[in-house]
Structures are given as structure tokens and as C-alpha cells.
Amino acid sequence: MGNVAEEAASMLGGRIAIVTGAGGGLGRSHALQLARLGTKILVNDIGVALAKQVAREIELAGGEAIAFAASVRDEARIEDMVARAMDAGVVWLDCAGEVVPDYGFMPMERELAGGPGAELKAANS
């Protein structure tokens, strides 16, 4: 068995990953690691400043990234986001979630309905 990082880089290098919730926490960590493996990152976060900051971090480290501010609850914006990345072989990583009173952090388990990228399922890591 080969080096796991090398295997991951060979599978992901040159592809585009849409990482939701990438402005901080686990989403940011995943975006930075995927970028180190050669994946181009579409940094999604509800906060435009956070998305831009992480995209800039990736670029300063030699990677490629663009920021895309949108709530994962806004289907039209998410369809726009997916449309921007579809032509390059997309990997989807959903780190977005929501805090629900009395239940704490709850992952958002909703597939895109229709439009570009409908076949992509948000898989909460």
C-alpha cells in the first residue's frame, strides 16, 4: 500500500472541491488540506469576509481558490455556485450545519433539487 497522501493527491489533484462552511472550523481545515493536495477550492461560507480570507490563505500557500459567499439554505445561490464548478470535475464536501435550540449542532442533510449539480449529494463529514 502506497503513501496515503500521495494517493489522495493523485485522485484529487487538479479537481475542484466545493467546501461549504469553509470560513472556519472543520470546513476551513478541510479546504486547506485539500488545497495542499493540489485541489482547486471553491471556498463557500455564509460570511463573505471569511470565505475571502480562507481563499487568500490558500492562494498565499500556492494553491488556487475562489470565495463564494452563500447560505447553504439558498438553493438559487447554491445552484449558481455548483454551476461555476461543474465543468472541472467537482468533489463536494459539506461542512455547513446549523445550531438548533435544544439540540445543539445539527448537520444539514439536503440534496440540491433540480438545476446544475442536482446529482451531487451533500455528504456531511
MOVENQUI-V800291 format. One record per backbone hydrogen bond with DSSP energy under -0.5 kcal/mol. NH is the residue of the N-H (numbers start at 1). CO is the residue of the C=O. Records with the same first field share a line. If there is no record, write none. Layout:
BEGIN
NH: CO + CO
END
This chain:
BEGIN
7: 3
8: 4
9: 5
10: 6
11: 7
12: 8
13: 9
14: 38
15: 12
16: 89
17: 40
18: 91
19: 17 + 42
20: 18 + 93
22: 19 + 44
24: 21
27: 24
28: 24
29: 25
30: 26
31: 27
32: 28
33: 29
34: 30
35: 31
36: 32
37: 33
38: 35
39: 34
40: 15
41: 64
42: 17
43: 41 + 66
44: 19 + 42
45: 68
48: 46
51: 47
52: 48
53: 49
54: 50
55: 51
56: 52
57: 53
58: 54
59: 55
60: 56
61: 57
62: 59
63: 58
66: 41
68: 43
70: 45 + 68
74: 71
75: 73
78: 74
79: 75
80: 76
81: 77
82: 78
83: 79
84: 80
85: 81 + 82
86: 82
88: 85
89: 86
91: 16
93: 18
94: 123
95: 20 + 93
98: 106
100: 98 + 104
101: 99
103: 100
104: 100
106: 98
108: 96
109: 107
110: 108
112: 120
114: 112
118: 115
120: 117
123: 121
124: 122
125: 94
END
